[in-house]
Amino acid sequence: MSAFRAPCPANSVLYNRTLCACAPGYLFNATANNCALFTINPSEFVVNSGVDYSISFPETIFSFDQIKKFTQSQAVFLEATAVLLVSWLLFCVFLRFRKLGDGKSIWFQMRWWISRLDVCFATRHWLEDQKVVRKRKTELGGAFSIASWILFLGLFSALLYQIISKRSVEVHNLRATNAPDLVSFVNEFEFNITTISSMSCAQLRGLGTIFLSNPGSIDYRIAPLSSFANYSCLNTTHGPTISLRCNNCPLGRDNVYVSWQFIDLPSQPASAVAFEFNLSARNPAQKKHMSVVSGVVRSGTDLNDMPLAFRGGDTNVLKFNLFPRVYQNLHNLKLVQPLFHEFVPGSFAGDANALQASLQNPNNGLINTTVLISFLSDYIVEIDNQNILGPVSFLADLGGLYCISIGIFFYLLVQCEYRIKRLRNEDQVFRNIRSRHRAKAHWDTLRKYVKYTWGPSSLLEENYNFSSDACCGCARGTPRKNAESLHRRSRQEISLRAISFDKKDSSHKGKVGKRLSEPVKSLEDDNIPLPPALPESNGNSTVDVSDIQKNLQDLYEYNTMLREKLVNTQSMLRALKTKYPAMASDDQT
């Protein structure tokens, strides 16, 4: 707190008629020229005990706290699993409402590939009685297979998080100490205490003496502070900070007292609103580990955290305890653990009138502060880690998660196929559509090959249509004459080509033409039978299905025979072109 001239701003008191000071619990802000209430963030009440790493990375580079908060429980993994699972099932339901078509649409391709993902239930689908078990892949099985793997991986991630975060428990064991045990505890201590106020180090008095043991005891004595620790005072934005550092400090005393004072200066009264402390200890041999305790106090435990102004002759006592610990899980690290025990407030003012009276009383123009450090050296705490999860239990948990994931969706699959009969044969529907699509693609490829090899006239597209309507027309018996004309024209074209080969160059191709005439003659002798005759329509409205099926079977066999003839003729012409390349080139010219 610093004094300033009247008129006084809000939340301040007037003393000595011309000077102003902030009310209890308020700090003067020189920039804004007002008094602001000092508040404490609950996170600042940190009594952080334990072994921490002293090596840290900048928060802007590695935000470990944010990562820890994001993955602070298994609920994060379970929620992510639920979102992925529901999204996948909704996507599969959406595809179910898309039509399959003729096998060319993108919806058929997506549903087909989902059926190919049926890796978990391919041999466990619905089967009728007296049927051999066969491997089937359905769209429903593929959707449930991926869903079971999503559930399993989500549960597996949650299990890994549990193993990593709670793979072991910390076991503490107490044992009585003796002199050799205490001598082996050599640590480095650093103590910083800030008197939160508007004061400065110029008001510091009385620092430089250390009191050992309890007053009145036989071993009580007073010694210079410099013989035990290095001390200094540093002005900070929160107030003056007293720093005490002790290197290679042995444990051997029960209690240690260190006291100092802040006094009034002109226009700078001695008053504070809180005390901030930070005490750390580390082993010189293993400096990467240290124990820390820190926090902020502004009232005693019996004052209900009310705003105060500390000022007067009674001392403010901060008590700390030091526990010797042996970390067996860290290569028998011997480290002293500091703990904050209690804050006993001294003289203070709780309202504006009491503060005004104290500021006007010269006898109250100081702040006494004492730090009491107790060495609890009767027992040593031995710390070790004990694993609570072994490989056998891990594998058991893993197998249980897999069985649960598969079992849930296997039950759903059986129920769906039991209640909806058309789902039992959906794999056959996919295969039939895909087979028809592939057959049509192969047939189109063959037609293009014939067209570009022997010319468009070989297909007789102007007289015969290979579409589905033409097939229906064949069933009615209409294109029989067209088939006969096709047979006659093919024989005539072969004969004309054979004659043209003979007439190209009789001087040096006579023998070749003689040899060509032999296969052509064989082709002429190989008579192709006429298409099967179909019964004439008698005008009746009823048609026997068996007759239609028989006629279609005859047409299919006839087309198969024609294809074999075509393939044989093509092979023969290729052989001739290979054997007589000169004749082939003349024919092309």
C-alpha positions in Angstrom: 0.0 0.0 0.0 1.3 3.4 -0.8 0.0 6.7 0.4 -1.3 9.4 -1.9 -2.7 12.9 -1.5 -6.4 13.9 -1.1 -9.0 13.9 -2.6 -9.2 10.1 -2.0 -10.7 7.8 -4.6 -13.3 5.2 -3.9 -12.4 2.3 -1.7 -9.8 4.3 0.3 -9.5 5.9 3.7 -8.1 9.3 4.8 -5.5 9.6 7.5 -3.4 12.4 8.9 -5.9 14.8 7.1 -4.0 14.9 3.9 -3.0 11.3 3.0 -5.0 8.5 1.6 -4.6 4.7 1.7 -6.6 1.9 0.1 -9.1 0.1 2.2 -8.4 -3.4 3.7 -8.1 -6.0 0.9 -7.5 -3.3 -1.8 -4.3 -2.4 -3.7 -3.4 0.9 -5.2 -3.1 1.0 -9.0 -0.8 3.9 -9.9 -1.6 3.7 -13.6 -5.4 4.0 -13.1 -5.0 6.0 -9.9 -7.6 3.9 -8.0 -7.8 1.1 -5.5 -8.7 -2.4 -6.8 -9.9 -5.3 -4.8 -7.3 -8.1 -4.5 -8.8 -11.4 -5.5 -7.4 -14.9 -5.5 -8.0 -17.4 -8.2 -9.0 -20.7 -6.6 -6.3 -22.3 -8.7 -3.7 -20.2 -6.8 -4.4 -22.2 -3.7 -2.0 -24.9 -4.9 -0.3 -27.1 -2.4 1.5 -29.1 -5.1 3.3 -31.9 -3.4 5.0 -34.7 -5.1 7.9 -35.3 -7.6 7.7 -33.0 -10.5 10.0 -32.6 -13.5 12.0 -29.3 -13.3 12.6 -29.5 -17.1 9.5 -28.0 -18.9 8.7 -26.9 -22.4 7.1 -23.5 -23.3 3.4 -23.6 -23.1 3.1 -22.1 -26.6 4.9 -25.0 -28.2 3.6 -28.0 -26.3 0.2 -27.4 -24.6 0.3 -30.4 -22.4 -2.4 -29.1 -20.0 -4.9 -28.7 -22.9 -4.1 -32.2 -24.1 -4.6 -33.5 -20.6 -7.9 -31.7 -20.2 -9.1 -33.0 -23.5 -8.3 -36.6 -22.6 -9.0 -36.4 -19.0 -11.3 -39.4 -18.9 -12.5 -42.4 -20.8 -15.7 -40.6 -21.7 -13.9 -38.8 -24.5 -13.1 -42.1 -26.2 -16.5 -43.6 -25.6 -18.3 -40.5 -27.0 -16.1 -40.5 -30.1 -16.9 -44.2 -30.6 -20.6 -43.6 -30.2 -20.5 -40.7 -32.8 -18.6 -42.8 -35.3 -20.8 -45.8 -34.8 -24.0 -43.9 -35.2 -22.7 -42.0 -38.3 -21.7 -45.3 -40.0 -25.0 -47.0 -39.3 -26.9 -43.9 -40.6 -24.8 -43.9 -43.7 -25.6 -47.6 -44.3 -29.3 -47.0 -43.8 -29.2 -44.1 -46.3 -27.6 -46.4 -48.9 -30.3 -48.9 -48.3 -32.9 -46.6 -49.8 -30.9 -46.1 -53.0 -31.8 -48.3 -55.9 -29.4 -51.0 -57.2 -30.2 -50.4 -60.9 -28.4 -52.4 -63.6 -25.0 -52.4 -61.7 -23.6 -49.2 -63.2 -24.8 -46.6 -60.7 -22.5 -45.3 -57.9 -25.1 -46.5 -55.3 -24.7 -50.1 -56.5 -20.9 -49.9 -56.3 -21.0 -48.5 -52.8 -23.5 -51.1 -51.6 -21.5 -53.8 -53.3 -18.2 -52.8 -51.6 -20.0 -52.6 -48.2 -21.1 -56.2 -48.8 -17.4 -57.1 -49.5 -16.5 -55.8 -46.0 -18.5 -58.6 -44.5 -15.4 -60.2 -42.8 -17.0 -61.1 -39.4 -20.2 -62.8 -40.3 -19.6 -64.3 -43.8 -20.2 -67.8 -42.6 -22.7 -67.0 -39.8 -25.7 -65.8 -41.8 -29.2 -67.3 -41.8 -29.4 -70.7 -43.4 -32.3 -73.0 -43.9 -32.3 -76.5 -42.5 -30.5 -79.3 -44.4 -28.2 -76.8 -46.2 -24.4 -76.9 -46.2 -22.7 -73.9 -44.6 -21.3 -71.6 -47.2 -19.5 -68.3 -47.2 -21.8 -65.4 -48.0 -21.1 -61.7 -48.0 -24.1 -59.4 -47.6 -24.6 -55.7 -47.3 -26.1 -56.1 -43.8 -23.2 -58.3 -42.8 -20.7 -55.7 -44.1 -22.4 -52.9 -42.2 -22.5 -54.8 -39.0 -18.9 -56.0 -39.4 -17.5 -52.5 -39.7 -19.8 -51.4 -36.8 -18.4 -54.2 -34.6 -14.8 -53.1 -35.4 -15.6 -49.5 -34.6 -17.0 -50.5 -31.3 -14.1 -52.8 -30.5 -11.5 -50.1 -31.4 -13.3 -47.5 -29.3 -13.4 -49.8 -26.3 -9.8 -50.8 -26.9 -8.7 -47.2 -26.9 -10.6 -46.6 -23.6 -8.8 -49.7 -22.2 -5.4 -48.4 -23.3 -6.2 -45.0 -21.6 -7.0 -46.8 -18.4 -3.8 -48.9 -18.6 -1.7 -45.8 -19.2 -3.3 -43.6 -16.6 -3.9 -46.2 -13.9 -1.4 -48.9 -14.7 0.1 -48.8 -11.2 -0.5 -47.5 -7.7 1.8 -45.6 -5.5 2.6 -47.5 -2.3 3.9 -45.5 0.7 5.7 -47.2 3.6 6.8 -45.6 6.8 9.9 -46.7 8.7 11.7 -45.2 11.7 14.9 -43.2 11.0 18.3 -43.0 12.6 21.2 -40.7 12.3 22.9 -42.3 9.2 19.6 -42.0 7.3 19.2 -38.3 8.0 22.8 -37.6 7.1 22.3 -39.1 3.7 19.5 -36.6 2.9 21.3 -33.7 1.4 19.0 -31.4 -0.7 19.0 -28.0 -2.2 16.2 -25.7 -0.9 14.8 -22.5 -2.4 12.2 -20.5 -0.5 10.5 -17.4 -1.9 7.8 -15.4 -0.1 6.2 -12.3 -1.5 4.4 -9.8 0.7 1.6 -8.7 -1.7 1.5 -4.9 -1.3 2.7 -1.6 -2.7 5.8 -1.7 -0.5 9.4 -2.1 -1.6 12.6 -3.7 -0.4 13.7 -0.3 1.0 11.3 -0.9 3.9 12.9 -4.3 4.8 14.5 -4.6 8.3 15.7 -7.4 10.5 16.5 -10.1 7.9 19.8 -11.8 8.6 19.3 -14.0 11.7 18.2 -17.6 12.0 16.8 -19.3 15.1 17.5 -23.0 15.6 15.4 -25.4 17.7 12.6 -24.3 20.0 13.0 -21.3 22.3 13.8 -22.3 25.9 15.2 -25.8 24.9 18.7 -26.8 25.8 19.9 -26.7 22.2 18.2 -23.4 21.2 20.6 -21.0 19.6 20.8 -18.0 17.2 23.1 -17.9 14.2 23.7 -15.6 11.2 21.5 -16.5 8.3 24.4 -16.3 5.9 26.0 -19.3 7.5 23.1 -21.5 6.4 21.6 -19.9 3.3 21.9 -17.1 0.8 19.2 -14.5 1.1 18.1 -11.5 -0.9 15.2 -9.2 -1.5 13.7 -8.4 -5.0 11.1 -5.8 -5.9 8.3 -7.4 -8.0 5.0 -6.1 -9.4 3.2 -7.9 -6.5 5.5 -6.5 -3.8 8.9 -7.3 -2.2 10.0 -10.9 -2.5 12.3 -12.5 0.1 14.5 -15.3 -1.4 16.3 -17.9 0.7 18.6 -20.5 -0.9 20.4 -23.3 0.8 22.8 -25.6 -1.1 23.6 -29.1 0.3 21.5 -28.6 3.4 21.6 -31.6 5.8 18.6 -32.6 8.0 19.4 -32.4 11.6 17.3 -29.7 13.3 13.8 -30.0 14.6 12.7 -26.4 13.9 14.2 -23.3 12.1 12.8 -19.8 12.4 13.5 -16.9 10.1 12.0 -13.4 10.8 12.0 -10.0 9.1 10.0 -6.7 9.2 8.7 -4.0 6.9 8.4 -0.5 8.4 6.7 2.7 7.5 8.5 5.2 5.2 7.2 8.7 4.3 4.3 8.4 1.9 4.8 4.6 2.0 3.1 2.9 4.9 3.8 -0.7 5.9 0.7 -2.7 5.0 -0.1 -5.9 3.0 -3.2 -7.8 1.8 -1.7 -11.3 1.3 1.4 -13.5 1.3 2.5 -15.7 -1.6 5.0 -18.5 -1.0 6.9 -21.0 -3.1 9.2 -23.7 -1.5 11.1 -26.2 -3.6 13.6 -29.0 -2.9 15.7 -31.1 -5.2 18.5 -33.6 -4.9 21.9 -32.3 -6.3 22.6 -35.7 -7.8 19.3 -35.9 -9.7 18.3 -32.3 -10.5 15.6 -33.1 -13.0 13.2 -34.0 -10.1 12.0 -31.6 -7.5 9.3 -31.3 -4.9 7.3 -28.1 -4.7 4.7 -26.5 -2.5 3.2 -23.1 -3.4 0.2 -21.0 -2.8 -1.4 -17.6 -1.7 -2.9 -16.9 1.7 -4.7 -13.7 2.8 -6.4 -14.7 6.0 -6.3 -17.4 8.7 -8.5 -20.5 8.7 -10.8 -18.9 11.3 -11.4 -15.6 9.5 -13.6 -16.9 6.6 -11.2 -15.5 3.9 -12.3 -11.9 4.6 -10.3 -8.9 3.1 -7.7 -7.8 5.5 -4.9 -5.3 5.8 -1.9 -6.8 7.7 -0.2 -4.2 9.9 1.0 -4.1 13.5 3.4 -5.5 16.0 2.1 -9.1 16.1 3.9 -11.4 13.8 2.4 -13.3 10.8 3.6 -16.9 11.0 3.8 -19.3 8.0 4.4 -22.9 9.0 6.0 -25.5 6.7 6.8 -29.2 7.3 9.6 -31.1 5.6 9.3 -34.9 5.1 12.2 -37.1 4.0 11.2 -39.4 1.3 12.9 -42.3 -0.6 11.6 -42.9 -4.1 12.5 -46.5 -4.8 10.8 -46.3 -8.2 13.2 -43.5 -9.2 16.5 -45.3 -8.4 16.2 -44.7 -4.7 15.9 -40.9 -5.1 16.2 -39.2 -1.7 14.2 -36.0 -1.7 12.7 -33.9 0.9 9.0 -33.1 0.5 7.9 -29.6 1.6 4.3 -29.2 2.8 2.4 -26.0 3.8 1.1 -26.6 7.3 -0.7 -23.4 8.6 -0.9 -19.6 8.4 -1.3 -17.8 11.7 -2.2 -14.1 11.0 -0.7 -11.4 13.3 -1.9 -7.9 13.6 -4.5 -6.9 11.0 -7.3 -4.4 10.3 -10.6 -5.7 8.9 -12.5 -2.5 8.2 -11.7 1.1 7.1 -12.0 2.6 10.6 -9.5 0.1 12.1 -7.1 0.7 9.3 -7.4 4.5 9.7 -6.6 4.2 13.4 -3.6 1.9 12.7 -2.2 4.2 10.1 -2.3 7.2 12.5 -0.6 5.2 15.3 3.2 5.2 14.9 3.5 2.1 17.1 1.7 0.1 14.4 4.0 1.2 11.6 5.5 -2.3 10.7 4.7 -5.8 9.5 6.3 -8.7 11.2 6.7 -12.0 9.3 8.1 -15.3 10.5 8.7 -18.5 8.6 8.7 -21.7 10.7 10.2 -24.8 9.1 9.8 -28.1 10.9 11.9 -31.1 10.0 9.8 -34.2 10.6 12.7 -36.5 10.7 11.4 -39.3 13.0 10.2 -41.3 10.0 11.1 -41.8 6.4 8.5 -42.4 3.7 9.5 -45.0 1.2 7.6 -44.7 -2.1 7.3 -47.4 -4.8 5.0 -48.3 -7.6 3.1 -51.5 -7.8 1.5 -52.7 -11.1 -2.1 -53.6 -10.9 -2.5 -54.9 -14.5 -0.5 -57.8 -15.9 -0.3 -59.3 -19.4 -2.8 -62.1 -18.6 -5.5 -59.7 -17.3 -4.9 -57.4 -20.3 -5.4 -60.2 -22.8 -8.5 -61.3 -20.9 -9.9 -57.8 -21.0 -9.0 -57.5 -24.7 -10.7 -60.8 -25.5 -13.8 -59.8 -23.6 -14.1 -56.5 -25.5 -13.9 -58.4 -28.8 -16.5 -60.9 -27.9 -18.8 -58.2 -26.7 -18.4 -56.2 -29.9 -19.0 -59.2 -32.2 -21.8 -60.6 -30.0 -23.9 -57.5 -30.1 -24.0 -57.1 -33.8 -24.2 -60.9 -34.5 -27.4 -60.9 -32.4 -28.8 -57.9 -34.4 -27.8 -59.7 -37.7 -29.6 -62.9 -36.7 -32.7 -61.0 -35.6 -32.9 -59.0 -38.9 -32.5 -62.1 -41.1 -34.9 -64.1 -39.0 -37.6 -61.5 -39.3 -37.0 -60.2 -42.8 -36.8 -63.2 -45.2 -35.6 -61.2 -48.2 -32.4 -60.4 -46.4 -31.5 -64.1 -46.5 -30.8 -64.0 -50.3 -29.6 -60.5 -50.8 -26.1 -61.7 -51.6 -27.6 -63.7 -54.6 -29.3 -60.5 -55.8 -26.0 -58.6 -55.8 -24.2 -61.4 -57.6 -26.9 -61.7 -60.3 -26.8 -58.0 -61.0 -23.1 -58.0 -61.2 -23.0 -61.1 -63.4 -25.5 -59.6 -65.9 -23.5 -56.4 -66.0 -20.2 -58.3 -66.7 -21.9 -60.5 -69.3 -23.2 -57.5 -71.1 -19.8 -55.8 -71.0 -18.1 -58.9 -72.4 -20.8 -59.2 -75.2 -20.3 -55.5 -76.1 -16.5 -56.0 -76.2 -17.0 -59.0 -78.6 -19.3 -57.0 -80.8 -16.8 -54.2 -81.1 -14.0 -56.6 -81.9 -16.0 -58.2 -84.7 -17.1 -54.8 -86.0 -13.5 -53.4 -86.2 -12.0 -56.7 -87.5 -14.4 -57.7 -90.3 -16.3 -54.5 -90.7 -19.8 -53.3 -89.7 -21.5 -55.4 -92.3 -20.5 -58.6 -90.6 -22.8 -57.8 -87.7 -25.8 -57.1 -90.0 -27.1 -54.5 -87.7 -29.4 -53.2 -90.3 -31.2 -56.6 -90.5 -30.8 -57.9 -86.9 -31.0 -56.1 -83.6 -29.1 -57.7 -80.6 -31.1 -55.8 -78.0 -33.5 -57.4 -75.7 -36.4 -56.6 -78.0 -34.8 -58.6 -80.7 -34.6 -61.6 -78.4 -38.2 -61.2 -77.7 -38.9 -61.1 -81.4 -36.9 -64.3 -81.9 -39.2 -65.9 -79.4 -42.1 -64.9 -81.7 -40.4 -66.4 -84.8 -40.2 -63.2 -86.8 -36.4 -62.9 -87.7 -36.0 -66.4 -89.1 -35.5 -65.1 -92.7 -32.9 -62.5 -91.4 -30.9 -65.4 -89.9 -31.1 -67.3 -93.2 -29.9 -64.2 -95.1 -27.0 -63.8 -92.6 -26.0 -67.4 -93.3 -26.1 -66.9 -97.1 -24.2 -63.5 -97.0 -21.4 -64.9 -94.9 -20.9 -67.7 -97.3 -20.9 -65.4 -100.3 -18.4 -63.0 -98.7 -16.0 -65.9 -97.9 -16.3 -67.1 -101.5 -15.7 -63.6 -103.0 -12.6 -63.1 -100.8 -11.2 -66.4 -101.9 -11.7 -65.4 -105.6 -10.2 -62.0 -105.0 -7.1 -63.6 -103.6 -6.7 -65.8 -106.7 -7.0 -62.9 -109.1 -4.5 -60.5 -107.4 -1.4 -61.9 -108.9 -1.6 -65.2 -110.7 2.1 -65.1 -111.8 3.7 -65.6 -108.4 0.6 -66.4 -106.2 -0.8 -69.4 -108.0 0.3 -71.9 -105.5 -0.9 -69.7 -102.7 -4.3 -69.4 -104.3 -4.5 -73.1 -104.7 -3.8 -73.6 -101.0 -6.4 -70.9 -100.1 -9.0 -72.6 -102.1 -8.8 -75.7 -100.0 -9.9 -74.1 -96.7 -12.5 -72.0 -98.5 -13.8 -75.2 -100.0 -13.9 -76.8 -96.6 -15.9 -73.8 -95.3 -18.3 -74.2 -98.2 -18.7 -77.9 -97.5 -19.3 -77.2 -93.7 -23.0 -76.3 -94.0 -24.4 -74.3 -91.1 -27.9 -75.5 -90.2 -30.8 -73.3 -90.3 -32.1 -71.7 -87.1 -34.6 -73.9 -85.2 -38.2 -73.5 -86.4 -40.6 -71.9 -83.9 -44.3 -72.8 -83.8 -46.6 -70.3 -85.5 -48.8 -68.2 -83.3 -52.4 -69.5 -83.5 -54.0 -66.4 -82.0 -54.7 -67.8 -78.7 -54.1 -65.5 -75.7 -52.5 -68.2 -73.6 -48.9 -69.2 -74.1 -47.2 -72.1 -72.5 -44.2 -71.0 -70.5 -42.4 -74.3 -71.0 -42.6 -73.9 -74.8 -41.1 -70.4 -74.5 -38.3 -71.7 -72.4 -37.6 -74.5 -74.8 -37.6 -72.1 -77.8 -35.2 -69.8 -76.0 -33.0 -72.8 -75.1 -32.9 -73.8 -78.8 -32.0 -70.2 -79.8 -29.3 -70.1 -77.2 -27.7 -73.4 -78.5 -27.9 -72.1 -82.1 -26.2 -68.9 -81.2 -23.5 -70.8 -79.4 -22.9 -73.0 -82.5 -22.7 -69.8 -84.6 -20.1 -68.3 -82.3 -18.0 -71.4 -82.5 -18.1 -71.3 -86.3 -17.1 -67.6 -86.2 -14.2 -68.3 -83.9 -13.0 -71.1 -86.1 -13.2 -69.0 -89.2 -11.4 -66.1 -87.4 -8.6 -68.5 -86.4 -8.3 -69.8 -89.9 -8.0 -66.4 -91.4 -5.4 -65.4 -88.9 -3.4 -68.4 -89.8 -3.6 -67.6 -93.5 -2.5 -64.1 -92.9 0.4 -65.2 -90.8 1.5 -67.9 -93.4 1.1 -65.6 -96.4 1.8 -62.0 -95.3 2.2 -60.8 -98.9 -1.3 -61.9 -99.8 -2.6 -60.2 -96.7 -1.0 -56.9 -97.5 -2.2 -57.0 -101.1 -5.7 -57.7 -99.8 -5.6 -54.6 -97.6 -4.4 -52.4 -100.5 
